[in-house]
Amino acid sequence: MYVRACTPEERRQLTASLRSSDAFTLRRCQILLASARGQRPATIARHLGCATQSVRNALHAFDTRGLASLHAQARRPKRTRLGLDAAKREPLRALLHQSPRTFGKPRSTWPLALAAAVCWEQGLTPYHVSIENIRQALKRLGLRWQRAKSWSTSPDPPDARQNSGAPV
């Protein structure tokens, strides 16, 4: 696998970018120029101290994006999946107002991971969602997780003396 034939302008830009202060740009230029000289990806990787797949990725990026491949792309996802849309948030709130024991779980409080698992088991989400997805859904409802965690209440009737503040 070798780099495609470079135009004179591309070769000039690659040579000029060898003086770049950005390590990503410098490495890409070194890879592309070495490949243009006829070196194989394994040899380039050995000389530059990187993986052979990194060399192949650089060659493929140059073939598809040209000189734009000399600059690193954002690593963030372009779009995230929203596991709990607006229609599913209110059922999530209702679910969290119940005890986890209602769903056969051995606890009385809702950790985020347990809430995510029960959402999937109850069919609120089509796949296992992350705890961050649950937290974001609660945030969209205007709630904080610290508040939701303590929603579970005791099934015992309240003791009037305890709740009145009178000395016991």
C-alpha positions in Angstrom: 0.0 0.0 0.0 1.5 3.3 -1.1 0.3 6.9 -1.2 -1.3 8.0 -4.4 0.7 10.2 -6.7 1.0 13.7 -5.2 0.6 16.9 -7.2 3.5 19.4 -7.1 1.4 21.6 -4.9 0.6 18.8 -2.5 4.3 17.8 -2.3 5.3 21.4 -1.6 2.7 21.6 1.2 3.9 18.3 2.7 7.5 19.4 2.6 6.6 22.8 4.2 4.5 21.1 6.9 7.6 19.2 8.0 8.4 22.3 10.0 5.0 22.3 11.8 4.9 22.6 15.5 1.9 20.2 15.6 3.1 16.7 16.2 0.1 15.1 14.4 0.8 17.2 11.2 4.5 16.5 11.3 4.0 12.7 11.7 1.5 12.6 8.8 3.9 14.5 6.6 6.7 12.1 7.4 4.5 9.1 6.7 3.2 10.5 3.4 6.6 11.6 2.1 8.2 8.3 3.0 5.4 6.4 1.2 5.9 8.7 -1.8 9.6 7.6 -1.8 8.4 4.0 -2.2 8.8 2.8 1.4 6.4 0.1 2.7 4.1 0.8 5.7 6.0 -1.6 7.9 9.3 0.1 7.2 7.8 3.5 7.7 6.3 2.4 11.0 9.6 1.0 12.2 11.5 4.2 11.4 9.0 6.5 13.0 8.2 4.3 16.0 4.5 3.9 15.4 2.1 1.1 14.5 1.8 -0.1 10.9 -1.9 0.5 11.1 -1.3 4.2 11.9 0.7 4.4 8.7 -2.1 2.7 6.8 -4.7 5.1 8.4 -2.6 8.1 7.3 -2.3 6.8 3.7 -6.0 6.1 3.5 -6.9 9.5 5.0 -4.7 11.3 2.4 -6.3 9.3 -0.4 -9.8 10.3 0.7 -9.4 13.8 2.2 -6.2 15.1 0.6 -4.3 17.8 2.4 -7.1 18.1 5.0 -5.9 14.8 6.4 -2.8 16.7 7.8 -5.0 18.1 10.6 -6.5 16.0 13.3 -10.2 15.6 13.3 -12.4 16.0 16.4 -12.6 12.8 18.4 -16.1 13.5 19.7 -19.0 11.6 18.2 -20.9 13.6 15.6 -24.1 12.5 17.2 -25.0 10.7 20.3 -27.9 8.3 20.6 -30.7 9.5 22.9 -31.9 6.3 24.6 -34.7 8.1 26.6 -36.6 10.5 24.4 -39.2 12.9 25.7 -42.0 10.2 25.7 -39.9 7.9 27.8 -38.8 10.4 30.5 -42.1 10.5 32.4 -42.2 6.7 32.6 -38.6 6.8 33.9 -39.7 9.2 36.7 -42.6 6.9 37.6 -40.3 3.9 37.6 -37.9 5.7 40.0 -40.7 6.6 42.4 -41.1 2.8 43.0 -38.8 0.7 45.1 -36.3 -1.4 43.2 -37.6 -4.4 45.2 -40.8 -4.0 43.1 -38.7 -5.2 40.1 -37.1 -8.0 42.0 -33.9 -6.2 42.9 -32.3 -6.7 46.3 -31.9 -3.0 47.2 -34.1 -0.2 48.3 -32.2 2.7 46.5 -31.6 3.4 42.8 -28.0 3.4 41.7 -27.8 4.7 38.1 -26.6 1.4 36.8 -29.6 -0.4 38.3 -32.0 2.3 36.9 -30.4 1.7 33.5 -30.8 -2.1 33.7 -34.4 -1.9 34.9 -35.2 0.6 32.1 -34.1 -2.0 29.6 -35.8 -4.9 31.3 -39.1 -2.9 31.4 -38.8 -2.0 27.7 -38.3 1.8 28.2 -35.2 1.6 26.1 -34.5 -0.6 23.1 -30.9 -1.3 24.3 -28.9 -1.1 27.4 -28.3 2.6 28.0 -25.4 4.1 29.9 -25.6 5.6 33.4 -24.8 9.0 31.8 -27.9 8.6 29.5 -30.1 8.1 32.6 -28.5 11.1 34.4 -29.0 13.3 31.3 -32.7 12.1 31.1 -33.2 13.1 34.7 -31.5 16.5 34.0 -33.9 17.1 31.1 -36.7 16.4 33.6 -35.3 19.2 35.8 -34.1 16.8 38.4 -30.7 16.0 40.0 -29.6 12.5 40.6 -29.1 13.2 44.3 -32.8 14.0 44.6 -33.9 11.0 42.6 -31.8 8.6 44.6 -33.8 9.2 47.8 -37.3 9.0 46.3 -37.8 5.5 47.7 -39.7 5.6 50.9 -40.4 3.1 53.6 -43.7 1.1 53.2 -44.2 1.4 57.0 -46.7 4.0 58.2 -45.1 7.1 59.6 -44.8 7.4 63.3 -46.6 10.5 64.4 -44.3 11.2 67.3 -41.2 10.9 65.2 -42.5 13.2 62.5 -43.9 15.8 64.8 -40.6 16.7 66.3 -41.8 16.0 69.8 -39.2 14.4 72.1 -39.3 10.7 72.0 
